[in-house]
Amino acid sequence: MDYTKVELLQYFRKNSEDTFRKEYSIKTTNQSKTKQMDKNMDKLKAEIIEQIEKRYMKRNERVEKIFLATYCWTVVSLERRNALWAYNSMDLSRRSGELWERLIKVSWKYPVNEEISIFKAPSFVDVMSKIKISYRNKLDRMSLSDIEKKWIYTEYTKIWDLLGKGINLDSDQLFENSNEKFIIDFKGSYGSNEKGNKDRLLSVARVYSLLNYYHLTTKPYKCILAVRTIQGAGHNYLRQLEDSGLWKVRRREEVYNMVQEFTGFDILNCISENQLEFSTDFNQDTINYMKSNFTSRQHQTFLDYYLTWW
């Protein structure tokens, strides 16, 4: 096998057929059917990626083949799930976002650029403790009485107490190069229901900004929000994030250009050369379904709205 799109689609379809037929015919819940189907698809993907890892040693060849395999796995996974349990708009919205993020993150797992490396998010409790100490040290250098310093610091810590231990500083992709550390949050779509997520993102970025301010990191942190699709009110929330100065927003094609800039993998070139397009790569039943069902708000087909990724 040369791991072309045609070969990979055939591999996933052929080797998932027995599980699909079994789950399609038995009487059980839709959740149980799709769970078993997903297990089979994940096993097939793991096996094919292991083969690619052993065969391709050059970084650029390896990432392209694994990206292609992950895309073909995505196509067939959506076909199988839809045939077992037809997607509604909400489920497809969530799932398409998950699958898009998973596909993009292949570039970081197998980077062409040898400079970048993955790091784990710091503990909020540890970060809070370091920032408090830095603030106290700064306060001690001021021309204030001990009583004043104690009162100011007590009031200051009350603000942190409001946060408790609840801010999760992790994100979808954390990596660093020789100069900076990056926090990337991926969103398949950003719409009118994202106010809560906007507030969470601002809280996370403020903490990282304080680490920069007090020089508590060897490299400065930068936060980037990567968005595939933007809905109506989502533009306003994105603008608020940008205006805060805490987040850089990358939209649509900018996301793929960013991936190439950081990881060295040209996703758009890979897509073009291999002619990757859900509208032609799905089997006919899936194409018909995705074209004949529409989103309630945007009045676009499922194919156009959820599955146009580039």
N, C-alpha and C positions, 0 to 999 in steps of 0.2 A: 504494500500500500504506500502511495505517495502522500497520503493525507490531504487530498484535494477536497474541495467542497462537495463534489458529487460523491466521492468515496465515503466521506464522513457522514453525510446524510443517509446514505445507504446503510452504513454500519449501524447507526443508531436506530434506524427504522427496522432493519432486519432483526437485530439482536434484542429489541424490545417487544417484538411482535407476540411472542408466546405469553409474556406477562400481561400485555394489553388484552389479548383474547381471553385469558383466564379471568382478569378483573372485570372485563366487560360482561362476561356471562354469569358470574356468580351474584347471588342476592346478598348484598351487604350495603353498608352506608357509603355514600360518595366519598366521605372523608377517608374511610378505610381503603377504598379502591385507589384513590390518588396517592395515599401514603405508600402503598406497595409499589405503585408505578414509579413514584419518585425515587424509592430505594433502588429499583432496578436501573433507572436512568443515571443515578449518581454512581452506581457501581460501574456502568459502562463508561462513563466519563473518566473515572479514576483509572480504569484499565488503559484507555487510549492515551491519556496524558502520560502515564508511566512509559508507554511505548515511545512516545515522542521524546520524552526526556532522555531516554537511553540512546535514541538514534541521532538526535540533533544536538551537537555540542556548541555550535556558534550561537551566540545570544540572539542575534537578529532572526535567525531561522527558527530557533526554538520558540520564541515568543509569538511569531507569526503563525506557526502551526498550532500552538496551544490556543491562541485567540480564535483561530478558525474552527478548531474542535469545539471550543466553548460556545461559539455562535451556533454551530450545527446542533449541538446538544440543546441549546435554547430553543431552536426551531422545533425539534422533535418533541421536546418536553411540553411545549405549548400545544402542539398537535394532539399528543396523547391525553393530556389533561382535559382539553376541550372536548374530545370525543367521549371521554368517560363522564365528564361533568361540565357542561357548557358554561363558559365564563359569563358572569354578569359584569357590569361596568366597574363596580367597586373592587371585586376580586382581581380583575385584569389590571386595574390601575395599580394596585399594590404589587401584584406579581411582576408586572412589566418593569416597575421601578427597581425591584430586587434583582431581576435578571440583568438589567442594564448596568447596574452598579457592579455586579459580579463579573460581567464581561469587561468592563473598563479596568477593574482591579487586576486583571491578568497582567497588564502592563507593568504594574509595580511588583508583582510576585516574580516576574521574569524580566527584569529591566535590561535594556541594552546598555544603558548608562551605568557603568560600574561604580560611579561616585555615590549613588544614593543607597540608603539603607533604612530599614523599618525600625521604629522605636515604639515602646509602650507608653501609654498615657500615664502621667504622674498621678499619684494619689491626691485627691482633693484635701484630705486631712493634712498630709505632709506639706502641700503647697500653702495651705492656709497658715500653718504654723510658721513657715519660713517668711511669709509676707508680714505676719504680725511682728515677728522679731525684727525684721528690717524697718518696719514703721516705728517700732519702739526705739531702735538705735537712732533713727533720724530725729525722733522727738527728743532724745537725750542730748542731742547736739544743739538744741535750740535754747535761747536765753529765757528760760521759764523756770518758775519755782517747781520744786518736787511735787507740791500739792497740785499745781496746775497740770503738770505732766501726767500725774496719776489720773486726774479727772478726765483729761482728753483721751488718754489711752483706754480707760474704762468705757467711755462713750463709743470709742472706735470699735472695740471688741464686740459691743452689742450688735453692731451691724453684721458682723460675721456670724454671731450667734443666730441671727434670723435665718441664715442659710443652712444651718445645721451641718450635716455631712452629706447633703443630697445632690451636689452638683457632680455629674459624671463628666469628666474631662476627656473621655475617650471619644473618638469620631470614626468615620468610615475608613479613612486612610491617614496614617501618621508616618511621615518619613522625613529624612534629613539629607542634605547634601553638605558640601564642605563649608558652606557659609550660613545656612539657615535651617530651621526646623519648620515643617509645614503641617497644618491641621486641615484636612480636606473633608468636607461634608458633601455627599452626593445626594441629589434629589432628582428623581425621574420627572416629577412635575411640581410646580410651585403655584398654589392657588389661594383662594379666599379663605381656606380653612387652616392656613399656616401661621396664624397669629401666635399660638402657643409655641410652635416650633421656632418662630422668630425670636421670642423672648428667651427661650432656652439657648439658642445660638449666641445671643448677645451676652448672656451670663457666662457661658463658656469662654468666649473671646475676651471678656473683661478680666477674667482670672489670668489667662495667658498674657494679656497686656500688662498686668501688674508684675508678672514674673520678668517681663522685659524691662519695665520701669525701674525695678529694684535690682536689676542685673543679677537675677537669681538663675540664670541659664547660661550655658557656655555659648549658645547661638540664639539669636532672636527668633521668636515664634511668629509665624504668619498664618492667618486663617483664610481659607478659600472655600467658597460655596460654589459647587459645580452643578448647574441646572440644565436638564435636557429640554423641558417644556415649561412655559410660563403661561398661567391663566390670568385673566382679568385682574382681580385685586392682588394677585401675586406680585405684580409689578410694583405696587406700592410698598409691600413688605420688603422686597428686594432692595428698593431704593432706600428704605429706612436702614437696612443693614449696611449698605454702602455708605450712606451719609454718616453713620456712626464712626467710620474710619477704622472699625475693628475687623470687618470682613471685606475681602475682594470677591466679587461675583463674576463667574465665568458662565456664559450662556451659549447653548447650542454648539456651533462649530468651535467656539473659543475653548470649550472643554477638551476637544480632541487635539487642538493646537497646544494646549497646556500639557496634556499627556505626553506629547512628543517632546516638548521643551524639557520636561523633567526626567522622563524615562528613556527617551531616545527612540521610542517605537512610534512609527507613523501609522496611526490607526486608519486615517482617511485613505491613505495610499493602499493599505491592505484591503480595505473595503472595496475600493475601486478596482483593484487588480483581480480580486476574487468574485466581484459582482455580487456582493452580499446585500440582499433585499428581501425582507419578509414577504412582500407582495408577490414575489416570484418563487421564493424558496419554500413556502408552505405548500402542503398538499392541497388539492383543489377543494376538499371539504372545509378545511380551515380557512382558506381564502374566501370562500363563499360566506362562511359564518361571520368572519371579521369585517367583511364589506357590507353585510346586510343588517348589522346591529350598530346602533348609534348611541353616543353619549347624550345624556339628558340636557346638560347645560350648554355644551358647545355645538351640539347637533352635527358632530362629525362621526364618521365610521370608526369602529374600534381600531381598524387597521391604520387609518390616518392619524388618529389621536394618540393611541397607546403604543403603536408599533412602527412609527416612523422615527427612527433613532438617529438618522444622519441625513 
